[in-house]
Amino acid sequence: MATATPYSAPLDNEKFLYKLVIQLLIFCQGSHKLLEPHLLAIGAKLRSGANSHELLSELQAVSKTLLHISKQAKQDVSAGEDDGPVSQNNYLLERLDELLSDAEVPLRFQQQTSLLKQRVRANLSEDSYKKVIDSAITLLLNIKDYSASEQKGIDVFLGDLSEKLDELGQDVETAGQANRALIDDREIMNTEIHRQVGSLKDSTKAADELDMLKDQTAEHLDRLLERLLEHKQIEDERQRDAQEKIELMTQKLQELETETETLRVKLKIEHDKALNDSLTGLPNRLAYNNRAEMELKRWKRYKAPLALIIWDIDFFKRINDTYGHKSGDKTLALVAQLLLNNCRETDFVARYGGEEFVMLMPNTSALQALEMAENTRKMIQSCGFNSNGENVNLTISCGISEFKEGDTHDDVFVRADQALYQSKQGGRNRCTVFEP
């Protein structure tokens, strides 16, 4: 009797959904800051083997966020949207400039990166635009290859370290074998002494004449002395070999300690660089994500208030266009320092990207965060700087949201971003607490 083939459409739909989600994840990566937390969460669930039902809540959150982004985009559309390729080129150059500013560039590529940034910021013809894009792609590929080479160097070092540890293990085993052989020789020596002494006693009892006793005693003593001398010579040689091995192992251990310390320092430097923004000196987005995860766990455990602030420098593009990108960099560095100086030791401030900064404030309600934010906003408003004889006035806006029962970090981040949008729509240079 033939067996009916099971209906496989649900399974096929499941595979198709997985494929669609993965394609969405790849396509949208880095496209918008509000999508990033959702994409990271979806990626983590996919890696953990989540099914379609477990992905549903995150996909719904992505849908809501896309609607929010779409509304903002419609409100921000300007009359110059018909510029076509020129507008698109300018957008790509701005994104490339941000990428070069935010990227952690190895020392050997920093001069090349600076020259490329100057070319990006210059007025480019169509031909020059293509060359800059090609140069940027080449630079990024070179940085990627260099990073891969650095990783390969670490792998080689770890391989050498493993081989040296194996050699040390073999040396220790050899030393142990020599020590065991020495103990065995001593036992043999003790047995031989007992045998010679026993023979001497037997000879003494059996001897009839004094001369015969003297001869036998002398013979036994000569054999004992000879055996003792042989034993001493063997032991001296083994001690010299053991001493040489100990000195060699000590030297190898010192070399390993030096190499390991060098690698440890190098890895720490690279780790710190990977978590720091090179322009402002503040922690970067990766460091913020790590800290946010830690603070979220602490908030869930102790139930103490936790506030999130998103800061955005007002008219930052105008500062770049009017006073130049050096003034823009100076603005970012100055604002970063003021934000850092005006927060508590328990607070955490980071550069999130572009002209945006984020701040986590443990044990702080939204109203308390608003009071602190207003003081900071006023301080920044009064701290302009001079650029080529012209005064550059600074203002900053922020959005504030407090963690509530059942919240994820993404929920709070979206609310704080919406509050920031309200600050911008309300005239900028203001702080807004999210209200539904």
DRENDOKE-651268 format. One record per residue (C-alpha): residue in three letters; x, y, z. Coordinates in pm, whole numbers, padded with zeros to 5 digits, always signed. Layout:
alaXYZ ...
END
This chain:
met+00000+00000+00000 ala+00147+00334-00103 thr+00230+00586+00168 ala+00092+00934+00120 thr+00352+01210+00094 pro+00315+01460+00381 tyr+00206+01811+00289 ser+00525+02025+00298 ala+00390+02373+00228 pro+00422+02497+00590 leu+00783+02382+00601 asp+00854+02551+00267 asn+00686+02869+00394 glu+00901+02854+00706 lys+01220+02825+00497 phe+01105+03108+00271 leu+01035+03329+00574 tyr+01380+03256+00716 lys+01539+03339+00381 leu+01338+03661+00357 val+01433+03767+00711 ile+01803+03702+00647 gln+01789+03901+00322 leu+01615+04186+00506 leu+01883+04172+00775 ile+02166+04194+00521 phe+01999+04462+00307 cys+01907+04695+00595 gln+02232+04662+00796 gly+02362+05013+00866 ser+02079+05182+00674 his+01922+05367+00969 lys+02008+05406+01336 leu+01652+05320+01452 leu+01662+04988+01267 glu+02000+04882+01411 pro+01874+04758+01754 his+01600+04550+01589 leu+01838+04402+01331 leu+02085+04307+01605 ala+01806+04141+01805 ile+01679+03950+01499 gly+02033+03838+01415 ala+02085+03712+01771 lys+01757+03518+01762 leu+01840+03364+01425 arg+02177+03249+01556 ser+02007+03091+01857 gly+01772+02892+01629 ala+01452+03090+01688 asn+01144+02987+01489 ser+00909+03218+01298 his+00676+03267+01597 glu+00966+03384+01815 leu+01068+03632+01543 leu+00718+03775+01507 ser+00747+04038+01783 glu+01077+04172+01645 leu+00941+04182+01289 gln+00637+04376+01414 ala+00872+04620+01588 val+01066+04660+01260 ser+00737+04735+01082 lys+00647+05007+01334 thr+00994+05157+01312 leu+00979+05164+00930 leu+00648+05352+00950 his+00807+05601+01191 ile+01107+05648+00960 ser+00875+05689+00662 lys+00680+05966+00838 gln+01000+06149+00926 ala+01127+06114+00571 lys+00809+06264+00426 gln+00832+06562+00660 asp+01199+06616+00577 val+01157+06605+00196 ser+01272+06938+00048 ala+01189+07111-00278 gly+01526+07015-00423 glu+01449+06646-00450 asp+01465+06663-00832 asp+01843+06704-00829 gly+01867+06335-00928 pro+02218+06189-00952 val+02383+06502-00805 ser+02177+06477-00487 gln+02248+06104-00467 asn+02621+06165-00514 asn+02622+06426-00237 tyr+02442+06186-00006 leu+02692+05909-00078 leu+02984+06147-00017 glu+02834+06256+00314 arg+02789+05893+00416 leu+03146+05816+00307 asp+03274+06110+00510 glu+03088+05983+00817 leu+03225+05632+00762 leu+03584+05758+00737 ser+03537+05973+01048 asp+03383+05693+01255 ala+03608+05408+01140 glu+03897+05292+01357 val+04184+05331+01111 pro+04523+05163+01177 leu+04813+05406+01216 arg+04971+05319+00881 phe+04651+05418+00693 gln+04571+05740+00882 gln+04755+05975+00644 gln+04590+05809+00343 thr+04252+05838+00517 ser+04305+06209+00591 leu+04389+06280+00225 leu+04083+06087+00112 lys+03861+06280+00355 gln+03992+06607+00208 arg+03906+06483-00141 val+03559+06377-00025 arg+03492+06722+00118 ala+03606+06905-00197 asn+03374+07002-00480 leu+03399+06704-00715 ser+03330+06662-01081 glu+03163+06344-01202 asp+03500+06194-01299 ser+03660+06292-00965 tyr+03360+06150-00780 lys+03415+05807-00938 lys+03787+05817-00855 val+03713+05905-00491 ile+03470+05615-00463 asp+03730+05380-00615 ser+03997+05512-00375 ala+03764+05465-00079 ile+03688+05106-00179 thr+04061+05035-00224 leu+04142+05189+00115 leu+03873+04988+00294 leu+03992+04668+00126 asn+04352+04745+00230 ile+04240+04805+00589 lys+04047+04477+00578 asp+04352+04289+00444 tyr+04576+04451+00706 ser+04336+04352+00984 ala+04330+03997+00848 ser+04711+03999+00842 glu+04719+04120+01203 gln+04483+03840+01300 lys+04702+03591+01115 gly+05003+03725+01308 ile+04821+03665+01636 asp+04730+03314+01522 val+05096+03245+01435 phe+05206+03374+01775 leu+04953+03154+01953 gly+05074+02858+01746 asp+05437+02929+01843 leu+05328+02971+02203 ser+05156+02632+02194 glu+05470+02468+02048 lys+05691+02625+02315 leu+05458+02510+02588 asp+05475+02159+02441 glu+05857+02179+02447 leu+05847+02292+02809 gly+05619+02001+02890 gln+05864+01761+02727 asp+06154+01918+02918 val+05965+01880+03245 glu+05888+01516+03160 thr+06259+01454+03079 ala+06363+01612+03406 gly+06110+01395+03586 gln+06245+01084+03417 ala+06603+01180+03513 asn+06493+01230+03873 arg+06320+00892+03877 ala+06634+00728+03727 leu+06843+00891+04001 ile+06614+00748+04269 asp+06636+00404+04106 asp+07019+00424+04101 arg+07024+00514+04468 glu+06810+00214+04551 ile+07043-00010+04347 met+07338+00148+04528 asn+07181+00083+04867 thr+07118-00280+04770 glu+07479-00318+04656 ile+07612-00172+04981 his+07394-00404+05187 arg+07513-00698+04974 gln+07881-00606+05013 val+07841-00552+05389 gly+07664-00887+05421 ser+07939-01057+05223 leu+08196-00888+05446 lys+08022-01022+05756 asp+08010-01373+05611 ser+08379-01355+05518 thr+08467-01239+05869 lys+08288-01534+06023 ala+08442-01784+05780 ala+08796-01649+05791 asp+09050-01873+05969 glu+09349-01642+05944 leu+09395-01272+06005 asp+09575-01212+05671 met+09292-01375+05478 leu+09038-01156+05667 lys+09239-00843+05584 asp+09253-00933+05215 gln+08881-01007+05196 thr+08793-00691+05387 ala+09015-00479+05162 glu+08860-00638+04851 his+08504-00567+04966 leu+08593-00208+05061 asp+08757-00151+04721 arg+08440-00270+04546 leu+08226-00045+04764 leu+08452+00256+04698 glu+08452+00186+04325 arg+08072+00160+04319 leu+08036+00478+04522 leu+08268+00666+04285 glu+08073+00543+03981 his+07748+00644+04144 lys+07884+00990+04233 gln+08010+01045+03877 ile+07671+00947+03726 glu+07487+01165+03976 asp+07713+01465+03904 glu+07649+01430+03529 arg+07275+01407+03583 gln+07279+01710+03812 arg+07467+01909+03546 asp+07213+01801+03281 ala+06924+01886+03514 gln+07075+02229+03590 glu+07116+02302+03218 lys+06755+02198+03152 ile+06631+02413+03440 glu+06824+02714+03309 leu+06688+02650+02958 met+06331+02620+03087 thr+06374+02938+03290 gln+06494+03121+02980 lys+06201+02990+02774 leu+05954+03090+03045 gln+06101+03442+03057 glu+06072+03468+02678 leu+05713+03346+02693 glu+05630+03596+02968 thr+05777+03880+02760 glu+05595+03777+02442 thr+05269+03718+02628 glu+05289+04058+02798 thr+05360+04224+02463 leu+05057+04052+02309 arg+04842+04138+02612 val+04933+04507+02586 lys+04875+04505+02211 leu+04537+04336+02246 lys+04435+04581+02520 ile+04531+04875+02299 glu+04336+04731+02007 his+04039+04652+02234 asp+04036+05005+02374 lys+04061+05149+02022 ala+03776+04927+01907 leu+03552+05067+02184 asn+03658+05434+02154 asp+03568+05707+01909 ser+03897+05841+01772 leu+03772+06199+01721 thr+03602+06272+02055 gly+03772+06017+02281 leu+03431+05902+02403 pro+03314+05539+02392 asn+03162+05449+02054 arg+02841+05272+01957 leu+02982+04924+02021 ala+03086+05027+02373 tyr+02744+05182+02425 asn+02566+04861+02320 asn+02775+04663+02570 arg+02705+04910+02851 ala+02335+04931+02766 glu+02304+04554+02794 met+02475+04562+03135 glu+02261+04852+03265 leu+01943+04683+03141 lys+02026+04369+03342 arg+02102+04579+03650 trp+01776+04773+03609 lys+01573+04451+03583 arg+01741+04314+03894 tyr+01732+04615+04129 lys+01432+04805+03982 ala+01612+05138+04031 pro+01520+05419+03784 leu+01717+05431+03459 ala+01697+05714+03203 leu+01822+05735+02845 ile+01908+06064+02669 ile+01977+06108+02298 trp+02162+06432+02216 asp+02188+06589+01871 ile+02388+06902+01778 asp+02161+07159+01612 phe+02239+07262+01254 phe+02560+07062+01252 lys+02561+07035+00872 arg+02538+07414+00852 ile+02850+07441+01072 asn+03037+07206+00837 asp+02921+07388+00525 thr+02981+07738+00662 tyr+03301+07705+00865 gly+03454+07387+00723 his+03491+07032+00846 lys+03773+07119+01086 ser+03528+07339+01273 gly+03279+07051+01259 asp+03535+06820+01416 lys+03613+07085+01678 thr+03241+07114+01753 leu+03208+06740+01807 ala+03512+06727+02034 leu+03395+07030+02237 val+03040+06900+02284 ala+03172+06555+02379 gln+03395+06709+02647 leu+03111+06923+02786 leu+02875+06625+02802 leu+03140+06418+02976 asn+03228+06693+03225 asn+02865+06756+03314 cys+02763+06396+03394 arg+02822+06191+03706 glu+03076+05912+03742 thr+02793+05658+03732 asp+02654+05798+03405 phe+02770+05673+03068 val+02801+05898+02763 ala+02904+05782+02415 arg+02915+05908+02058 tyr+02646+05715+01875 gly+02739+05836+01528 gly+02759+06160+01330 glu+02652+06447+01554 glu+02452+06225+01791 phe+02546+06128+02146 val+02370+05895+02390 met+02372+05897+02769 leu+02263+05632+03020 met+02178+05761+03368 pro+02134+05492+03637 asn+01927+05570+03949 thr+01774+05865+03764 ser+01411+05933+03674 ala+01308+06112+03356 leu+01241+06438+03544 gln+01580+06424+03717 ala+01743+06357+03382 leu+01558+06655+03235 glu+01697+06885+03507 met+02052+06770+03437 ala+01996+06792+03060 glu+01872+07150+03085 asn+02186+07252+03275 thr+02401+07087+03012 arg+02205+07244+02726 lys+02249+07592+02875 met+02619+07532+02929 ile+02670+07427+02566 gln+02466+07724+02445 ser+02710+07960+02621 cys+03024+07779+02499 gly+03070+07871+02137 phe+03417+07900+01983 asn+03608+08105+01728 ser+03681+07980+01377 asn+03902+08198+01156 gly+03787+08510+01335 glu+03415+08418+01328 asn+03211+08314+01630 val+03051+07973+01602 asn+02742+07949+01819 leu+02642+07606+01947 thr+02309+07469+02057 ile+02200+07114+02121 ser+01871+06929+02157 cys+01785+06607+02332 gly+01512+06352+02386 ile+01464+06171+02718 ser+01289+05848+02807 glu+01278+05639+03123 phe+01278+05259+03137 lys+00937+05122+03238 glu+00817+04776+03335 gly+00830+04539+03038 asp+01056+04766+02830 thr+01340+04650+02612 his+01629+04881+02531 asp+01487+04926+02180 asp+01154+05047+02319 val+01321+05315+02528 phe+01559+05416+02248 val+01271+05467+02003 arg+01082+05678+02259 ala+01388+05891+02331 asp+01442+05938+01956 gln+01080+06045+01916 ala+01126+06295+02201 leu+01438+06427+02025 tyr+01232+06467+01707 gln+00979+06671+01908 ser+01264+06893+02031 lys+01376+06952+01674 gln+01022+07022+01553 gly+00966+07256+01848 gly+01247+07489+01743 arg+01563+07309+01860 asn+01784+07408+02155 arg+01553+07230+02395 cys+01514+06909+02595 thr+01198+06698+02578 val+01079+06407+02790 phe+00883+06152+02591 glu+00509+06163+02645 pro+00272+05926+02465 
END
